[in-house]
Amino acid sequence: MTLFRSTAALLMLCLSGGAGAQTLSSPLPPGAAASQPQNAPHVQGQGAGVHSPLSPFAPLPRRSDVVAWSTLTDITTKVEKKRIVPVYPDAVNALNQKTLRLQGFMMPLEPGENQRHFLLASVPLTCSFCTPGGPESMVEVRTSKPVKYKLEAVVVEGKFHVLQNDKYGLYYRITEAVGVE
């Protein structure tokens, strides 16, 4: 198995919770808050799917022709049969089975310059073994024609699927996608 395929398999395993995956806990005792060093810059909007102003990558440019990540990430979750499942608001459910455009950063799942299967993330990937956010901030993309990999943001258009019970723990998928300039 190539390193690239190993990375993709690890990523999909992490997203799915993995068979026998360990649950990681905070090194801080419950109720304790992490203190921020006095010299550290104040960063508004921290957490999954939020673009840090300290990132070496430019944030996504505003576009009126794409679905905003704030719409896709505005969900809640609940525990059902020992699984965490998404609870989608009406605005997200209304997107199901619609042809739409999404803008984000490619996370390849296969080797090569041209990609037919990848994850599109709301923020750039900074570590090849880590996801930049939770499943609400990523969309699995299956293209009809290969899309050239690049570090900058890409836009894809295709049929959007809101996933109710994905075996990999994904919340969204876009199929029959094509790259858009």
N, C-alpha and C positions, 0 to 999 in steps of 0.2 A: 504494500500500500504506500503510495507516495505521501510525502509530507503534506502536500496540498489536500489530498483526499483525507488524510488523518485529521487535519485541521477542520475540514468540513464535517467529518463524522463526529468529532469532539463538539463542535458547535451545535449540531443537531441533537447530540446527547444532552448537552447542557440545557438546550431549549425544552427538551421533553422531560427533564427532571431525571432522566436516565434510570436504568434498571439498577436498583440498589444504590442510587445516588445519595451521598451524604448531605445532610443539612448543615450549612455553615452558620455559625452564630457569631454575634458581636463579641469582641474581646472585652467590652465594657459590661459591668454588671447592669441588670435591668434597672431602668429609671435614670441611669447616669447619662449625661449628655457629653458629647465630645467637645472639648474647648478648642477654639480656633486660635492659632498663634497670633500675637498682636501685630506682627508684620504682614500677615497674610491679607491679600486683597479681598474685599467683600465681593462675593459672587452671588448675584441674584439668580434664582431659578436653578437649583441644583437637583441632581437625581437623574433617573432614567429618561433618556430621550431629550435632555436639555443641553443645548449647545453652550459650552463654557466660553466665556470671553477670553480665556487664557489659551484656547485651542489654536494651533498653528494653521488650521483650516478656516477659511472664511465661512460664515454662517450661510444657510440657504438664502438665496435672493428671493424676495417676495414676488410671487406670480399669482395672477388672478385665475389662471387656467388650470391650476392643480388643487387637489384637496389638501387642506392645511393639516399638518401633523397634530395640531391642537385638537382637531375634531376626532382623529383616530385615537389619541391618547386620553381623551376625556371619558374614561370608562371606570367601572368599579368591578370588583371581583367578589365571589362568594365561594364557600367550601361546600362541595356537593360530592357525596360518596368518596370522601378522603382525597378529592382533587380540587384544585383551585380553578374555577371556571370564570370566564368573563361575563359581565352583565353589560350589554351594549345599550346606550341610549338610542332613542328613536332616530336621531340624526345619523348615527352610524348604521343602524339597521336599514335605513332608507337607501344607503349606498350599495347594498347587496345586489349582485347580478347586473350592476350598471357598468357601462363603459366609461372610464374616467382616467384622469392623469394623476400621477404621483411623482414627486420630486424627492430625491434622497441620495444617499451614498451607497455604493455597491459593496456588498460583502460576498465575494465569489464563493460558490460551493463546489466548483469544478476547476481543474487547471486550464490555463490557456488565456490568450488575450481576448478572445471573443466568448461572451457568456450567454448561455441559454437558460441557466438556472442559478439564481442568486437571491440573496436577501437585500432588500432596500431598507436602509436605516435612516432615521431622522437626524442622526449625528454621525460624523465620520468615525471609522474604526481606528482605534489607536493601538490596539494589541491584537495580534492574529489569534489569540486564544481566549479573548474576552468579548462578550457582547457589549455594545455601547449603551444598551438600555434593555428594558423588559420587552416581552412579546407585543405589547401595545405600541411600541416604537419601531417595529420592523414589519415588513411585508415580504412574504415569499413571492418571487417573480419567476414565471415560466414564460419564455418568449417564443414567438413564432419564427423570428429571425434573430440571429446572434446580435448582441449589443457589445460594442467594444468597451473593455474595462478601462476605467480612468479613476483617478483619485478625487477629481472634482465631482460635484453633484451631477446627476443624470436625471432625465425625465422619461418616464415610460407611460404608455397608454395601453389599456387593455380591460378585460372583464374582471371586475373586482368581486371578491368573495369574502363575506363575513363568516368566519368559521365558528361553528358552535361546539364542536367536539373533535378537534384535530389531534391525531395520535402523537404529534411532535410538540404539542403545546402552543402552536402558532395561533394567532388570532385572525390574521388576514392573509389572503393570497390574491395575486393578480395573474390571470392566464391570457394566452393569446396576445401577449404584450409586444409592443414595438417601441424602439427608442425614438424619442422626439427631441428636436432641437429647441 
